[in-house]
Amino acid sequence: MSDRIVLQGVSARGTHGVLDFEKRDGQTFLVDVTMECDLSAAGRTDDLAATVNYAEVADDVVARITGPSFDLIERLAEVVADDVLRHDLVDRVEVVVHKPEAPVGHPFTDVQVAVVRDNAARVVVALGSNLGDRGETLHAAVGALRVLPGLTVTAVSALVETDPVGGPEQPPYLNAVVVGRSTLPPDELLAALHAIEADHGRTREIRWGARTLDLDLVQHGVPGGRREVTSDAAELTLPHPRASERAFVLVPWLDADPRATLRVGPGPDGIRRVSDLLTDLDRSGVRPGPRWEQS
């Protein structure tokens, strides 16, 4: 059995629920978090860096409880679990959300929703399209990513419309970023992305030319984490060599993951926050796009 860190009864008021008065008045929620991880290094070294700071986890839980409203506590449990799994040391997490004031209509003690999620490499996929029905193509591509075996999509950015960068004269793009967890090795994930592109008529006759669908693997693993993969291979360079220069990638990525980081050089000093990278870029060619099409 794995070592565990258990954080029980984190409590705050939130506005999660389907009914109008739940969103208006709010109620108390409690969250339990059980993290399975290898704590042997922390036990040997007495070093906080070798374990998970449960105070930070508690801060994240409270931020989710008090943050934007969800209809379902199932969704609340899901986003809390994904927050916990940002810690590379955690191999598996169980999140239990308690809603003791739920409008059940009968005497009761508690309502609980429990989810168990396994960790994997956090991956970032950039999407783009500037031919055909761009919005429909990106909507279909996100749908394909959601059902791709070995990939769990955890966040999808809003759409942005962007001016083309490089290449011949061509129409503007719609761009988005998908963040998820992947058990697939980088080369297998890239092959799956190329297959989705091909399904939507993607061709590669002209470099940086117009395309029906572009899916780029930007990053595989949290920078500095034990699941991070870097590569200088011509067929797959990780992280993407031009991601730090592309506002049309960084703007939607920051929307999908406000705490995102990107490796721009070797070692710990080569890791930058995406928000900081954006301060040095011209974002004038990136503007809000249309709303996502409904399924």
N, C-alpha and C positions, 0 to 999 in steps of 0.2 A: 504494500500500500504506500502511496506517495505521502510525503510530508504535507502538512496543511497549515494554512493560516485562516482562521475563522473570525469574521467580523460580524457581530450580531446586533440587530436592533437599531441600526442607523435610522434616525427618525427626523422627519421634517414635514411641513405642510406643502401640498401641491394641488394642482387643479386638474388632475387626470380623471377622465370619466366621460361617458357618452352624454349624460344628462346636462341640461343647461345650468342647473344650480350647482352641480359639481364643478363646472368650469368657472362659475361665478364666485362661489363661496369657498371652495377648496376644502380639504380635509387632511387628516394625518395619514402618512404612509410610513411603513417601516420596511427596511431592507436588510436581509442577511446575505453575506457574501462568504463563500468557502472557496479558497484558492488552493489547488494542488500544485506543488512545486518542490524542487529539490533544495532543501534548506541546509544541506551538509556543509557547504562553504561558509554560510553565515554562522553555523554552529562552531566551526573550526576557527574562524577569523574574528568573530565579534564585530563584523563590518556591515554597516547599514547598506552599503552598495551591493552586498551579496544577497539581499533579501528584498521583499516588497514592502515599501513604506505604507503601512495600513492607514496612516493619517491622510496620505494623499488619496488613497482609495476612498476613504470616508468623505473627503472633500468632493470627489467626483460624484459619489452617490447623491450627496445633498444637492449638488448643482443640477443633477438630472431630476430629482424630485421637485425642486423649486423652479425648474426651467420650463420651457415651452410645454404646453399641454398635449398629452396623448389621449386618445379615446380609450385605449386598452392598457391594462397593467402588463399584459403580455409584451407590448411594445416597450414599456418602461424597463422591464426585466431584460429585454434583448439589448437595449442600448447600454445599460449598466454592465452587462456581461462583456460587450465589445470594448467598453472603456477599460475594464479590468484586464482584458487580453492584450491591451497595448503593452503591458509589462511582459517582456519576453520570457522572464523567469517562470511565469505561470503557464502550466501545461493544460490545465482544465479548471473551469470555474462553475460553481453552482450559485445561482442568484435566486433568492426567494423574496418576492414582493408581497407584503401584507397590506390589506386594505380593510382595517377593522371597522371603519365607518361606512362601508359600502351599502348602497340602498337595496338591500336584499328583500325587504318587505316581511321578514320573519325574524324571530329571535335567533341570534347566532353569535359566535365568539370571534371568528376571524374568517377572512377570505384570503387565500394564498395562491400565487402562481409561481411555480418553480421551473427554471430552465437550466440545463447543463450544456455548456459549450466547450469544445476543445480548441486549443490554440493552434495556430499555423502561421506561416509567413504572411505578414501584412503586405499586400501588393497594391500597386497603383496603375490603373489603365487609363490612358487618355484616348478620347474618342473624337473624331472629326468627320465632317461630310460637307461637300459643296456641290454635289451633283444630284439631280433628281429631287425627290421629296426628302429633304435633309432631316426634318423632324421625325418623319415616319421611320426612316432608316436608323437613326440613332435610338429611337424607341424600341425597334426590333432588335438592335444590337444589345441593348441593356437586357432585354428579355432573354436573349441567347446566353448572356453572361450569367444571369440568375439561375439558369438550369444547367450550366456547365459542370459536370462532375469534377469534384476536387476544388471548386471555387465557391466561397460564400460571400456574396455581395453584402456589405454592411452599410454603405452610403453611396448615394448618387448625387452629384452636384446639380445645380440649376444649369440650364442651357445658356451659353453666351454666343453672340455672333461676333466674328472676328474678321479683320482684313487679312488677306493672304500674305504670307511671309516667304519671300524667295520664290523661285520658279517663274513660269510664264504668267501672263495676264490671265486671271481666272476669277470666278465668282467668289463672294464671301463665304466663309465657313460657319457652320454651327459646331460648337465644341462643348464637351462635357468631360468630367472625370468620374470614374468609378473606383471606389476603395473597397477592398475586401481581404479575406484570408484565404490562402491557397495551400493545399497540400501537394500541388503539382510542382515538379522541378521547373525552373525557369524555361528551359528549352521546350518542355511539353506544353507549358502554358502559352508560350509564344506560338507554337504550332497550332494550338486551338484558336488563338486570336486570328491567325492567318486564315484558318478554315472559315471562320465567321465572316471575315472580309470577302473571301472568295464567294461565299453564299450570296453576297450582296453585289457581286459584279466588279469587285476591285481588280484593277489591272495596274501594272507598274512600268509602262512604257517610258514615261517621262518623269525624271526625278523631281520631286516637289510639285508635280503637276496636280491638276484637279482629280478628285477621286470620289467615288460613291461612298466609301467608308474607309476610315483609317483607325486602326487600333494599335496603340503603342504601349508596350510594357515599360513604364517609366522607372519603377523601383520594385525590388523583390526583397522584403524584409526591412524591419526598422533599422535605420542607420545606427551602427554601433551595437546592435543587438546580436544575439547568437544565431538568429535565422537570416541575417543579412547575407545576400549574395552580391558580389561585385564581379564584373567580367570585362575584359578588354577584347574579347573575341569579335571579329568583324561581323559575324552573323547575329550576335546578341551582346551589345554593350550595356552594362548595368553599373550604376544607374544610367538612364538615357543621357547621352553626352550633351544634348542641347536643352534639356528640360529647364535648367536654371536661367536660360536666356529667353524663355518663351512665356510671355504673359498669358497667351491663350491656353497654356497648360496650368500655370500657377494660380491664375484667378479662380477657375472652377475647382482646382484641387483644394485651395484654401476654403472654398465654400463647403466642400464635402468633408474636410478635416481641418478645422481651425488650428489644430496643434501639429500639423504636418511638418516634418523635417526632411531635408534632402542632403545627400552627401555630394559635396562639390570638390573635395580633396581628401587626401589620406589622413588617417588618424582622427582622434576626437575633435581636433580643431577644424577638420574639414566638413563638419556637419553644421548646416545652417537651417534656421526656421524659414519656412516658405514665406511667411509674412514679412520677414526681414529682406529676403531676396526681392520681393515685389517692390520694396521701397526704392530700389535702384533701377527699376524698369519703367519704360514708357508704356502705359496702359491705354493710351488713346485709341488704339486699334481694337480694343475689346469692349463690348457693350452688352447690356442685357439682351438675352434672346427670348424667344417665345416660351410660353409655359409648356411643360412636358404634356404630350398627348396622354389622355386617360386610357387605361387598358379596357 
